[in-house]
Amino acid sequence: MKTTLDMRWKGDMAFETELNGHKIVIDADEKVGGKNLGPRPKALMMVALAGCTGMDVISILKKMRVEVNTFNVRVEGNVTEEHPKQYDAMKLIYEFSGDNLEEEKLRKAIDLSMERYCGVSAVYKKAMQMSYEIEIK
């Protein structure tokens, strides 16, 4: 299966695309010639990872009949100092709250996402160190 995306230059450092019927604008900081009209491309890598694994985990937990009150996925990315500046490590922090949550079930859902279902983490694991932790509040 092939996927295609068109990214149109909007002037200065801004670019725009339409994805799944939604417009996305990316831009650079004003310090480097942008106008801060949207997020930076590299940071969107963390958004993609958090969204991909987050959807997986919620779906798996529902199938396991595990009810959570709140769920948050935080991503910490480590960027290299040298060019090309890139992520060399990402850590996911899965934050849950709810009644009688069993860490074992939460861990199983996360492991299934990270090892089997999340296509974003599958690609990222080939390029950088990946880790996670669980916080139950």
SVG drawing of the C-alpha trace seen along z (x, -y; Angstrom):
<svg xmlns="http://www.w3.org/2000/svg" viewBox="-15 -36 43 45">
<polyline fill="none" stroke="black" stroke-width="0.4" points="0.0,0.0 1.3,-3.4 0.5,-6.7 1.1,-10.1 1.1,-13.5 1.5,-17.0 3.1,-19.7 2.6,-23.2 5.0,-26.0 3.0,-29.0 5.9,-31.5 8.8,-32.1 9.2,-28.8 5.6,-27.8 4.1,-24.7 0.6,-23.4 -0.9,-20.0 -4.3,-18.4 -4.4,-15.1 -7.6,-13.1 -9.6,-16.2 -7.7,-18.4 -5.3,-21.2 -2.0,-21.0 0.4,-24.0 4.0,-23.6 6.4,-26.6 9.7,-27.6 10.4,-29.9 10.7,-33.6 14.4,-33.4 15.1,-31.3 12.8,-33.0 9.4,-31.6 6.3,-33.3 5.4,-30.6 2.2,-29.7 2.3,-26.0 4.3,-23.4 7.8,-22.3 8.1,-19.1 10.5,-17.3 8.1,-17.7 5.3,-16.2 7.3,-13.0 6.5,-12.9 2.8,-13.7 2.6,-10.8 4.2,-8.4 1.9,-9.5 -1.2,-9.3 -0.4,-6.0 0.4,-4.1 -2.3,-6.0 -5.0,-4.8 -3.7,-1.3 -3.5,-1.2 -7.1,-2.5 -8.4,-0.1 -6.6,2.9 -7.7,1.9 -11.3,1.7 -11.1,5.2 -9.6,6.3 -12.5,4.6 -10.1,2.3 -11.7,-1.1 -9.6,-4.1 -10.8,-7.5 -7.9,-9.5 -5.1,-8.6 -2.2,-10.7 0.8,-9.9 3.8,-12.1 6.8,-11.8 10.4,-13.0 12.6,-13.2 16.4,-13.6 17.8,-15.6 21.5,-15.4 23.7,-18.5 25.3,-17.9 23.6,-18.4 21.6,-16.8 19.9,-17.4 17.8,-14.3 16.1,-12.3 18.4,-9.6 16.1,-8.5 12.4,-8.8 10.8,-7.9 7.0,-7.5 5.4,-8.1 1.9,-6.5 -0.2,-8.2 -3.3,-6.5 -5.9,-7.1 -8.8,-4.9 -10.2,-2.5 -8.3,0.7 -6.0,0.5 -3.7,3.5 -0.3,2.5 0.2,5.9 -2.8,5.3 -1.7,1.8 1.8,3.1 0.4,5.8 -1.6,3.3 1.5,1.0 3.7,3.9 1.2,5.0 1.1,1.5 4.9,1.1 5.8,4.6 2.9,5.4 0.5,2.7 2.0,-0.8 3.6,-1.4 5.2,-4.6 7.1,-3.0 8.1,-0.1 9.9,-2.6 11.4,-4.7 12.8,-1.6 15.0,-1.1 16.4,-4.6 16.7,-5.4 16.5,-4.1 12.9,-3.7 11.7,-3.2 8.6,-3.7 7.3,-3.9 3.9,-3.7 2.5,-6.1 -0.8,-5.3 -2.3,-8.3"/>
</svg>
